[in-house]
Amino acid sequence: MIDAKRWPSVEVCDPSSKRGMYLIWATFSPDDFVYIVHAKHVPDASFDVMSENIKSERARLPRPPTLAIMDQRGGQFVSNRDLEKNFFDEFHERGLHYEPSMDTPMQKLHDWMRPVWRPDVEKAIPKLRVTEPVANMSDGPMTALQRFIWDPTQTKAWQYKQKSKDWVDCLRYLSGFPGLSYQRLQGRPETESQGLAATYVESSRRGVSVEDHASRLLRERGLVPNLSDTYSTARRRGSAF
């Protein structure tokens, strides 16, 4: 019998000084399917309060995350100019260590969502799956995928003001962090693994930008209406936990 509670998990955080923290937790199966098993919006508050809220959410999972990733740009926001501290520093002081996310083209998330034919089960299955509790969240990740529109002809301000962008970015950072797999994660210590990204990073900071990819999509296919319509996202019945 497969014990999903023993699968390694990854936490992804998209912070904002105004909108609070958007977090997802994903678990990796032995055949490297990725299941979004939990998601939470932590409202903006003091770092002490937000840290305790994140720890409380982590405590709801069967095991601590093996790796925690934070948006590299949002994490570098200076929260205390006198002490020159950013979000990474503030959370690290409170026992929460995050690795910076990698620059990731939207194509990577699309690839994770695209159903791929599996001869063993005789059907097409996407790499990225969403458990039913997360799929049923009000204004959660699934709603975000249905709402989000990527239009490279629009300004960055227009892109950023979309209500659903934070959840989509969490999924994008997850898909773009190099080297994530069940085997690599399973052999790592949980949570406080400083330097974990160093074994994965290598040359992955290079590559196609979101803007370059979007321009190519525009030429080849026209505007992409939204992520969930471009590639069907399968729900996995029931929670892994």
Summary of the structure (lengths in Angstrom):
residues: 241
radius of gyration: 17.5
end to end distance: 13.9
largest distance: 59.7
contacts: 737
relative contact order: 0.19
helix: 36%
strand: 21%
